[in-house]
Amino acid sequence: MRLTEKDVRYVAALANITFADEEIGVMLHDLDGILGQMDALAGIDTEGVEPMSQVLFDAAENATLRADVERMPLENEVALANAPISGNGYFKVPRVIER
């Protein structure tokens, strides 16, 4: 499938990214190359290849995993202690979406 400039602009709008007209051509080329690599990977025969799972060291079955231990959550005041701005028990952040 060949991408078009319209496709690049659509994906950019979904990601809330604005590109200059000269950047659209670069993105079109890059995205087309990425999708070409994905097509090449999709064509590889993986019949008989065992799926991979968690990579473990030569140790116990769960050597790289931490214990799943229940613990008390942070209190609101502790979680907000280093926040530059907070209010009503929440983090306050600058508005980033203008639509």
PyRosetta script that sets phi, psi and omega in degrees:
from pyrosetta import init, pose_from_sequence

init()
pose = pose_from_sequence("MRLTEKDVRYVAALANITFADEEIGVMLHDLDGILGQMDALAGIDTEGVEPMSQVLFDAAENATLRADVERMPLENEVALANAPISGNGYFKVPRVIER")
pose.set_psi(1, 130.3)
pose.set_omega(1, -179.1)
pose.set_phi(2, -96.6)
pose.set_psi(2, 128.4)
pose.set_omega(2, 178.1)
pose.set_phi(3, -77.1)
pose.set_psi(3, 153.8)
pose.set_omega(3, 175.8)
pose.set_phi(4, -118.5)
pose.set_psi(4, 168.8)
pose.set_omega(4, 176.9)
pose.set_phi(5, -60.4)
pose.set_psi(5, -35.8)
pose.set_omega(5, 178.6)
pose.set_phi(6, -61.7)
pose.set_psi(6, -40.3)
pose.set_omega(6, 178.6)
pose.set_phi(7, -62.9)
pose.set_psi(7, -43.2)
pose.set_omega(7, -179.5)
pose.set_phi(8, -64.1)
pose.set_psi(8, -43.2)
pose.set_omega(8, 179.2)
pose.set_phi(9, -65.0)
pose.set_psi(9, -37.2)
pose.set_omega(9, 178.8)
pose.set_phi(10, -64.9)
pose.set_psi(10, -47.1)
pose.set_omega(10, 179.3)
pose.set_phi(11, -64.5)
pose.set_psi(11, -39.6)
pose.set_omega(11, 178.0)
pose.set_phi(12, -62.4)
pose.set_psi(12, -40.8)
pose.set_omega(12, 178.4)
pose.set_phi(13, -64.8)
pose.set_psi(13, -39.1)
pose.set_omega(13, 177.5)
pose.set_phi(14, -62.1)
pose.set_psi(14, -36.6)
pose.set_omega(14, -179.6)
pose.set_phi(15, -88.0)
pose.set_psi(15, 2.0)
pose.set_omega(15, -179.0)
pose.set_phi(16, 57.2)
pose.set_psi(16, 44.4)
pose.set_omega(16, 178.6)
pose.set_phi(17, -115.8)
pose.set_psi(17, 137.0)
pose.set_omega(17, 177.3)
pose.set_phi(18, -109.8)
pose.set_psi(18, 126.5)
pose.set_omega(18, 177.7)
pose.set_phi(19, -112.1)
pose.set_psi(19, 143.6)
pose.set_omega(19, 170.5)
pose.set_phi(20, -71.4)
pose.set_psi(20, 159.7)
pose.set_omega(20, -177.4)
pose.set_phi(21, -57.2)
pose.set_psi(21, -37.9)
pose.set_omega(21, -178.9)
pose.set_phi(22, -71.6)
pose.set_psi(22, -23.1)
pose.set_omega(22, 178.8)
pose.set_phi(23, -77.7)
pose.set_psi(23, -25.4)
pose.set_omega(23, -179.6)
pose.set_phi(24, -59.7)
pose.set_psi(24, -42.6)
pose.set_omega(24, 179.4)
pose.set_phi(25, -62.7)
pose.set_psi(25, -40.2)
pose.set_omega(25, 178.7)
pose.set_phi(26, -65.3)
pose.set_psi(26, -45.9)
pose.set_omega(26, 179.4)
pose.set_phi(27, -63.4)
pose.set_psi(27, -39.2)
pose.set_omega(27, 178.3)
pose.set_phi(28, -59.8)
pose.set_psi(28, -45.8)
pose.set_omega(28, 179.0)
pose.set_phi(29, -63.7)
pose.set_psi(29, -46.4)
pose.set_omega(29, -177.7)
pose.set_phi(30, -65.0)
pose.set_psi(30, -46.5)
pose.set_omega(30, -179.6)
pose.set_phi(31, -65.7)
pose.set_psi(31, -37.4)
pose.set_omega(31, 177.8)
pose.set_phi(32, -63.6)
pose.set_psi(32, -38.9)
pose.set_omega(32, 176.9)
pose.set_phi(33, -65.7)
pose.set_psi(33, -40.4)
pose.set_omega(33, 178.5)
pose.set_phi(34, -64.1)
pose.set_psi(34, -45.5)
pose.set_omega(34, 179.1)
pose.set_phi(35, -65.6)
pose.set_psi(35, -32.5)
pose.set_omega(35, 175.3)
pose.set_phi(36, -64.0)
pose.set_psi(36, -40.8)
pose.set_omega(36, 176.7)
pose.set_phi(37, -64.9)
pose.set_psi(37, -39.2)
pose.set_omega(37, 178.4)
pose.set_phi(38, -63.2)
pose.set_psi(38, -39.9)
pose.set_omega(38, 177.0)
pose.set_phi(39, -62.7)
pose.set_psi(39, -40.2)
pose.set_omega(39, 178.4)
pose.set_phi(40, -64.0)
pose.set_psi(40, -41.9)
pose.set_omega(40, 178.1)
pose.set_phi(41, -66.3)
pose.set_psi(41, -37.4)
pose.set_omega(41, -179.9)
pose.set_phi(42, -65.3)
pose.set_psi(42, -24.5)
pose.set_omega(42, -179.1)
pose.set_phi(43, -83.2)
pose.set_psi(43, -4.6)
pose.set_omega(43, -178.7)
pose.set_phi(44, -76.7)
pose.set_psi(44, 132.9)
pose.set_omega(44, 178.6)
pose.set_phi(45, -77.2)
pose.set_psi(45, 115.3)
pose.set_omega(45, 179.6)
pose.set_phi(46, -110.7)
pose.set_psi(46, 17.7)
pose.set_omega(46, 179.2)
pose.set_phi(47, -61.8)
pose.set_psi(47, 128.1)
pose.set_omega(47, 178.5)
pose.set_phi(48, 85.9)
pose.set_psi(48, -1.8)
pose.set_omega(48, 178.8)
pose.set_phi(49, -88.7)
pose.set_psi(49, 124.7)
pose.set_omega(49, -179.6)
pose.set_phi(50, -69.7)
pose.set_psi(50, 137.3)
pose.set_omega(50, 176.8)
pose.set_phi(51, -66.5)
pose.set_psi(51, 146.9)
pose.set_omega(51, 178.9)
pose.set_phi(52, -86.3)
pose.set_psi(52, 159.1)
pose.set_omega(52, 175.4)
pose.set_phi(53, -135.2)
pose.set_psi(53, -157.9)
pose.set_omega(53, -179.5)
pose.set_phi(54, -56.1)
pose.set_psi(54, 130.0)
pose.set_omega(54, 177.6)
pose.set_phi(55, -81.2)
pose.set_psi(55, 121.1)
pose.set_omega(55, -177.5)
pose.set_phi(56, -115.5)
pose.set_psi(56, 151.6)
pose.set_omega(56, 174.2)
pose.set_phi(57, -77.2)
pose.set_psi(57, 170.6)
pose.set_omega(57, 177.0)
pose.set_phi(58, -73.9)
pose.set_psi(58, 75.9)
pose.set_omega(58, -179.2)
pose.set_phi(59, -154.7)
pose.set_psi(59, -149.8)
pose.set_omega(59, -178.3)
pose.set_phi(60, -62.6)
pose.set_psi(60, 162.7)
pose.set_omega(60, -178.0)
pose.set_phi(61, -56.2)
pose.set_psi(61, -33.6)
pose.set_omega(61, -176.8)
pose.set_phi(62, -116.4)
pose.set_psi(62, 35.1)
pose.set_omega(62, -171.3)
pose.set_phi(63, -61.6)
pose.set_psi(63, -33.1)
pose.set_omega(63, -176.1)
pose.set_phi(64, -95.0)
pose.set_psi(64, 2.0)
pose.set_omega(64, -178.0)
pose.set_phi(65, -105.3)
pose.set_psi(65, 142.8)
pose.set_omega(65, 177.0)
pose.set_phi(66, -83.3)
pose.set_psi(66, 157.3)
pose.set_omega(66, 179.2)
pose.set_phi(67, -66.4)
pose.set_psi(67, 141.5)
pose.set_omega(67, 178.2)
pose.set_phi(68, -89.5)
pose.set_psi(68, 88.6)
pose.set_omega(68, -175.2)
pose.set_phi(69, -111.9)
pose.set_psi(69, 130.2)
pose.set_omega(69, 177.9)
pose.set_phi(70, -71.4)
pose.set_psi(70, 137.1)
pose.set_omega(70, 176.7)
pose.set_phi(71, -146.5)
pose.set_psi(71, 162.0)
pose.set_omega(71, -177.8)
pose.set_phi(72, -68.6)
pose.set_psi(72, 140.6)
pose.set_omega(72, 176.9)
pose.set_phi(73, -72.6)
pose.set_psi(73, 162.7)
pose.set_omega(73, 176.5)
pose.set_phi(74, -64.1)
pose.set_psi(74, 142.4)
pose.set_omega(74, 172.5)
pose.set_phi(75, -73.1)
pose.set_psi(75, 153.8)
pose.set_omega(75, -176.5)
pose.set_phi(76, -56.1)
pose.set_psi(76, -43.9)
pose.set_omega(76, -178.3)
pose.set_phi(77, -63.9)
pose.set_psi(77, -37.8)
pose.set_omega(77, 179.8)
pose.set_phi(78, -68.3)
pose.set_psi(78, -43.0)
pose.set_omega(78, -179.6)
pose.set_phi(79, -63.7)
pose.set_psi(79, -35.1)
pose.set_omega(79, -177.1)
pose.set_phi(80, -92.2)
pose.set_psi(80, 0.4)
pose.set_omega(80, -173.4)
pose.set_phi(81, -57.2)
pose.set_psi(81, -38.1)
pose.set_omega(81, -177.2)
pose.set_phi(82, -102.6)
pose.set_psi(82, 8.4)
pose.set_omega(82, 179.6)
pose.set_phi(83, -70.1)
pose.set_psi(83, 132.0)
pose.set_omega(83, 178.2)
pose.set_phi(84, -60.4)
pose.set_psi(84, -40.0)
pose.set_omega(84, 179.9)
pose.set_phi(85, -138.9)
pose.set_psi(85, 130.9)
pose.set_omega(85, 175.2)
pose.set_phi(86, -142.4)
pose.set_psi(86, 164.1)
pose.set_omega(86, 178.4)
pose.set_phi(87, -171.6)
pose.set_psi(87, 142.1)
pose.set_omega(87, 179.9)
pose.set_phi(88, 54.8)
pose.set_psi(88, 30.3)
pose.set_omega(88, 177.4)
pose.set_phi(89, 81.9)
pose.set_psi(89, 13.7)
pose.set_omega(89, -178.0)
pose.set_phi(90, -128.6)
pose.set_psi(90, 159.1)
pose.set_omega(90, 170.1)
pose.set_phi(91, -73.6)
pose.set_psi(91, 138.1)
pose.set_omega(91, 173.1)
pose.set_phi(92, -107.8)
pose.set_psi(92, 131.3)
pose.set_omega(92, -178.4)
pose.set_phi(93, -130.9)
pose.set_psi(93, 156.5)
pose.set_omega(93, 177.9)
pose.set_phi(94, -65.5)
pose.set_psi(94, 148.6)
pose.set_omega(94, 177.0)
pose.set_phi(95, -67.7)
pose.set_psi(95, 131.4)
pose.set_omega(95, -178.8)
pose.set_phi(96, -117.9)
pose.set_psi(96, -16.0)
pose.set_omega(96, -179.3)
pose.set_phi(97, -107.5)
pose.set_psi(97, 120.2)
pose.set_omega(97, -176.5)
pose.set_phi(98, -102.6)
pose.set_psi(98, -1.8)
pose.set_omega(98, -178.6)
pose.set_phi(99, -79.2)
pose.dump_pdb("model.pdb")
